Amino acid sequence: MAVRYRDSVEPVVTDGRDIDRDIGELLGEGAQQRSRGAHDEHIAEMAERWQALPEASRIDPTYYDRPLLNESVWHWAIPTYYYVGGVTGASLALGAAVQLFADRDLRALVRQCRWIGFAGACISGVLLVADLGRPMRFLNMLRVFRPTSPMNVGAWILSKVGAASSLAAIFDFELAGLSAGLSGLGLATYTGVLVANTAVPVWQESRRVLPILFGSSAMASAGCLLEMVGDQRGFAVARTFRISGQIAEIALAFAMEKQVARIERVARPLRSGFSGFLWRASAVLAASSLLVTVLPIKKRAKKFAAGILGTLGSLALRFAVDKAGLASARDPRASFHLQRAQLNFTNMGA
């Protein structure tokens, strides 16, 4: 709490929100939020940014050289959810495919895929609730079904995956396994649609590639895990799944950077700073995992080395995309450069 107008006859005690309790009531998702620090400290922090009068640039004008967008408030749980959800969805999809098209000799692989999917669905729910703050906020998203909202659709996909994977893993229901595999395809890719459906320049420009990139990375992640913990009979399938995902992951990451680099300023977060480091590290780790696969070393050591490198690469990719979005929203010029490029493209088309 902070006190305003200390020297006045009626000083005001406030929590920063200035809600008159006689005419208003604190309800809804943001009711329990607290501002950081006292109100006076918050105002002082805002005022510091405007100590010098900004000078307009005729060559590259901005809004007083201030960011046009607010940064995402997601913390570490969300990019971790991208990874866990990808492993969950890809594992269930692989299990359903093996169930449909492979011999019963691979039945152990199907069960492993289902149990990974069930565990991943539980962990994914925990990660989402950790970001939202309380379980009721997740349940509130299920009050409606809105196909135009990737976040709402994602909540329904995760709920369906959780129910179907639990039936398939615990009770060995064949139909539930197929249903979980179909829903798993959505779980592995919808997060790419979610972040691309924003005004953040680097995410918006990658909208054609990002969902497929997340899906390919999910294949690589699930293949790495199944190689390390799976049995020998399913090893060849898991390795093929991983290698296919990693090759696609590297190719699509290159395609995404090329697409985003159409506007140099928008591509900056993928080429510099911490997000750029993670972006390059993800490609190096994925390529190293592929390289280990062909090295003449012991089979057991090879599969663990390839699996760990691939897992780290997939994690680095998810965190790179997340951090790149923060840097892009923070950039006062990226949004303007993107809008001008889109306007020029529209005028040329006209």
C-alpha positions in Angstrom: 0.0 0.0 0.0 1.1 3.6 -0.6 0.0 6.9 0.7 -0.6 9.9 -1.6 -0.9 13.5 -0.7 0.6 13.0 2.7 0.5 16.8 3.5 -3.1 17.3 2.6 -6.1 17.2 4.9 -7.3 13.9 3.5 -4.3 11.7 2.4 -5.2 8.8 0.2 -4.2 5.2 1.0 -4.1 3.2 -2.2 -2.9 -0.1 -3.6 -2.3 1.4 -7.0 -5.6 0.4 -8.5 -7.8 3.2 -7.1 -10.9 1.2 -6.8 -13.7 2.9 -4.8 -15.0 0.0 -2.7 -18.4 1.8 -2.3 -19.2 1.7 -6.0 -16.9 -1.0 -7.3 -16.0 -4.6 -6.5 -12.9 -6.5 -7.3 -13.9 -9.5 -9.3 -12.5 -11.5 -12.3 -9.2 -12.9 -13.3 -7.1 -9.8 -12.5 -8.8 -9.1 -9.1 -5.9 -10.5 -7.0 -3.0 -8.9 -9.0 -0.7 -6.6 -7.2 1.5 -3.9 -8.7 5.2 -4.2 -8.2 6.5 -1.7 -5.6 4.7 1.3 -4.2 2.7 3.6 -6.5 5.2 6.4 -6.2 8.1 4.1 -7.2 6.1 3.0 -10.3 5.5 6.6 -11.4 9.1 7.4 -10.9 10.2 4.5 -13.0 7.8 5.6 -15.8 9.0 9.2 -15.6 12.7 8.2 -15.9 12.1 7.0 -19.5 11.1 10.6 -20.5 13.9 12.6 -19.0 15.1 13.7 -22.4 12.7 15.0 -25.0 12.7 12.6 -27.9 13.7 13.8 -31.4 11.6 12.7 -34.3 13.5 11.1 -37.2 12.1 11.8 -40.7 14.1 8.9 -42.1 12.9 6.3 -39.6 10.0 7.7 -37.5 8.7 5.9 -34.5 6.4 6.7 -31.6 8.8 8.8 -29.6 11.3 5.9 -29.9 9.1 3.9 -27.4 7.9 0.3 -28.0 4.6 0.1 -29.8 3.6 -3.2 -28.1 3.6 -4.6 -24.6 5.8 -7.6 -23.9 4.4 -11.0 -23.2 3.9 -11.7 -19.5 4.5 -15.5 -20.0 7.3 -16.9 -17.9 9.4 -20.0 -18.1 6.4 -22.4 -17.8 5.1 -21.5 -21.3 8.1 -22.4 -23.4 8.5 -25.5 -21.3 4.9 -26.2 -22.1 5.7 -25.9 -25.8 8.3 -28.6 -25.4 6.3 -30.9 -23.1 3.1 -30.5 -25.2 5.1 -31.3 -28.3 6.6 -34.5 -26.8 3.1 -35.5 -25.6 1.4 -34.9 -28.9 4.0 -36.5 -31.1 4.3 -39.6 -28.9 0.6 -40.1 -29.0 0.5 -39.6 -32.8 3.3 -42.1 -33.2 1.6 -44.6 -31.0 -1.6 -44.3 -33.0 0.2 -44.8 -36.3 2.1 -47.9 -35.0 -1.2 -49.2 -33.6 -2.8 -48.9 -37.1 -0.1 -49.9 -39.5 2.6 -51.9 -37.6 2.8 -55.5 -36.4 1.8 -56.5 -32.9 5.5 -57.0 -32.1 5.6 -53.3 -31.5 2.9 -53.3 -29.0 5.3 -52.3 -26.3 6.2 -49.2 -28.2 2.5 -48.3 -28.4 2.1 -48.6 -24.7 5.2 -46.5 -24.1 3.8 -43.8 -26.4 0.5 -43.8 -24.5 2.1 -43.6 -21.1 4.4 -40.7 -22.2 1.3 -39.0 -23.6 -0.6 -39.5 -20.4 2.3 -38.2 -18.2 2.9 -35.3 -20.6 -0.7 -34.3 -20.5 -0.6 -34.1 -16.7 2.6 -32.1 -16.7 1.2 -29.8 -19.4 -1.8 -29.0 -17.3 0.4 -28.2 -14.3 2.6 -25.9 -16.4 -0.4 -24.0 -17.7 -1.9 -23.6 -14.3 1.5 -22.4 -13.0 1.4 -19.7 -15.6 -2.3 -18.8 -15.1 -2.0 -18.7 -11.3 -4.9 -21.0 -10.3 -6.8 -23.9 -11.8 -10.1 -22.1 -12.1 -8.6 -19.9 -14.9 -8.0 -22.9 -17.0 -11.5 -24.2 -16.4 -12.9 -20.8 -17.3 -11.5 -21.2 -20.8 -13.6 -24.3 -21.3 -16.9 -22.5 -20.7 -17.1 -21.8 -24.4 -15.7 -23.2 -27.7 -14.3 -20.5 -29.9 -12.6 -21.8 -33.1 -11.2 -18.4 -33.9 -9.1 -18.4 -30.6 -6.0 -20.6 -30.7 -5.8 -20.4 -26.9 -9.3 -21.6 -26.4 -8.9 -24.3 -29.0 -5.6 -25.3 -27.3 -7.3 -25.7 -23.9 -9.9 -28.0 -25.5 -7.2 -30.0 -27.3 -5.2 -30.5 -24.1 -8.4 -31.6 -22.2 -9.2 -34.1 -24.9 -5.7 -35.4 -25.0 -5.7 -35.8 -21.2 -9.0 -37.8 -21.2 -8.1 -40.0 -24.3 -4.5 -40.7 -23.2 -5.6 -41.8 -19.7 -8.2 -44.2 -21.1 -5.6 -45.6 -23.6 -2.8 -45.9 -21.1 -4.7 -47.2 -18.1 -7.4 -49.3 -19.7 -5.8 -50.0 -23.0 -8.7 -48.8 -25.1 -7.9 -49.0 -28.8 -10.3 -46.3 -29.9 -9.0 -44.0 -27.2 -5.5 -44.5 -28.4 -6.5 -43.5 -31.9 -8.4 -40.5 -30.6 -5.4 -39.4 -28.5 -3.1 -39.7 -31.5 -5.4 -37.5 -33.6 -5.6 -34.9 -30.9 -1.9 -35.2 -30.3 -1.3 -33.8 -33.8 -3.1 -30.6 -32.7 -1.3 -30.4 -29.4 2.1 -30.6 -31.1 1.4 -27.7 -33.5 -1.3 -25.4 -32.0 1.2 -23.5 -29.9 3.0 -22.4 -33.1 -0.4 -21.1 -34.3 -1.0 -19.4 -30.9 2.2 -17.3 -30.9 2.0 -16.5 -34.7 -1.5 -15.2 -34.2 -0.2 -12.0 -32.4 1.0 -8.6 -33.4 4.6 -9.4 -32.3 6.6 -8.8 -35.5 9.0 -11.8 -35.4 6.1 -14.2 -34.5 3.7 -12.7 -37.0 6.2 -12.9 -39.9 6.9 -16.6 -39.2 3.2 -17.6 -39.1 3.5 -19.7 -42.3 6.4 -21.8 -40.9 6.2 -21.7 -37.1 3.4 -24.3 -36.5 5.1 -26.8 -38.8 8.5 -26.1 -37.2 7.0 -26.8 -33.8 5.5 -30.0 -35.1 8.8 -31.2 -36.6 10.6 -30.3 -33.3 7.9 -32.3 -31.4 8.8 -35.4 -33.6 12.5 -34.9 -32.8 11.7 -34.5 -29.1 9.5 -37.6 -28.8 12.0 -39.7 -30.9 14.8 -38.7 -28.6 12.9 -39.7 -25.5 11.7 -43.0 -26.9 15.2 -43.9 -28.0 16.5 -43.4 -24.5 13.8 -45.1 -22.5 12.2 -47.4 -25.1 12.8 -51.1 -25.6 15.0 -52.6 -28.3 12.1 -53.7 -30.6 10.9 -50.1 -31.0 14.3 -48.6 -31.3 14.5 -48.5 -35.1 11.0 -46.8 -35.3 12.0 -44.2 -32.6 15.3 -43.5 -34.3 13.6 -43.0 -37.7 11.0 -40.7 -36.1 13.8 -38.6 -34.4 15.9 -38.3 -37.5 13.0 -37.3 -39.7 11.9 -34.7 -37.2 15.4 -33.3 -36.8 16.1 -33.0 -40.5 12.7 -31.2 -40.9 13.5 -29.1 -37.8 16.8 -27.8 -39.2 15.3 -27.1 -42.7 12.2 -25.3 -41.3 14.3 -23.2 -38.9 16.4 -22.1 -41.9 13.2 -21.4 -43.8 11.7 -19.4 -40.9 14.7 -17.2 -40.5 14.7 -16.6 -44.3 11.1 -15.6 -44.2 11.5 -13.3 -41.2 14.7 -11.8 -42.7 12.5 -10.3 -45.5 12.5 -7.3 -43.1 15.9 -7.0 -41.6 14.8 -5.3 -38.4 12.2 -8.0 -37.7 14.8 -10.7 -38.0 17.2 -9.1 -35.5 16.1 -11.2 -32.4 17.0 -14.4 -34.3 20.5 -13.1 -35.1 21.6 -11.2 -32.0 21.2 -11.2 -28.2 20.3 -14.1 -26.0 17.5 -15.2 -28.3 19.9 -15.3 -31.2 22.3 -17.4 -29.2 19.6 -19.9 -28.3 18.4 -19.9 -31.9 21.9 -20.8 -33.2 22.4 -23.3 -30.4 19.2 -25.2 -31.2 20.5 -25.8 -34.8 23.9 -26.8 -33.6 22.5 -29.2 -31.1 20.1 -30.8 -33.6 22.9 -31.2 -36.1 25.2 -32.6 -33.5 22.5 -35.2 -32.6 22.3 -36.3 -36.2 26.1 -36.4 -36.4 26.4 -38.7 -33.4 23.9 -41.1 -35.0 26.5 -41.9 -37.7 29.6 -42.1 -35.5 31.1 -45.5 -34.9 30.6 -45.6 -31.2 28.8 -48.1 -28.9 25.1 -48.3 -29.6 24.0 -47.5 -26.0 26.3 -44.5 -25.7 25.2 -43.3 -29.1 21.5 -43.4 -28.4 21.9 -41.5 -25.1 24.2 -38.9 -26.6 22.0 -38.3 -29.6 18.9 -38.2 -27.4 20.3 -35.7 -24.9 21.7 -33.4 -27.7 18.4 -33.6 -29.5 16.4 -32.8 -26.4 18.5 -29.8 -25.5 18.2 -28.6 -29.1 14.4 -28.8 -29.0 14.3 -27.0 -25.7 16.6 -24.3 -27.0 14.4 -23.8 -30.0 11.2 -23.3 -27.9 13.0 -20.8 -25.5 14.6 -19.0 -28.5 11.2 -18.4 -30.1 9.8 -17.2 -26.7 12.8 -14.8 -26.1 12.8 -13.6 -29.7 9.1 -12.5 -29.2 10.0 -10.5 -26.1 12.9 -8.8 -27.9 10.7 -8.1 -30.9 8.0 -6.5 -28.8 10.6 -4.4 -27.0 12.0 -3.1 -30.3 10.5 0.4 -31.0 11.1 0.1 -34.8 10.3 -3.5 -35.6 6.5 -3.0 -35.7 6.9 0.1 -37.9 9.2 -1.5 -40.3 6.8 -4.5 -40.6 3.8 -2.2 -41.2 5.6 -0.1 -43.8 6.7 -3.2 -45.7 3.1 -4.6 -45.6 1.8 -1.2 -46.8 4.3 -1.1 -49.7 3.4 -4.7 -50.7 -0.3 -3.8 -50.7 0.3 -0.7 -52.8 2.4 -2.7 -55.3 -0.4 -5.3 -55.5 -2.9 -2.5 -56.2 
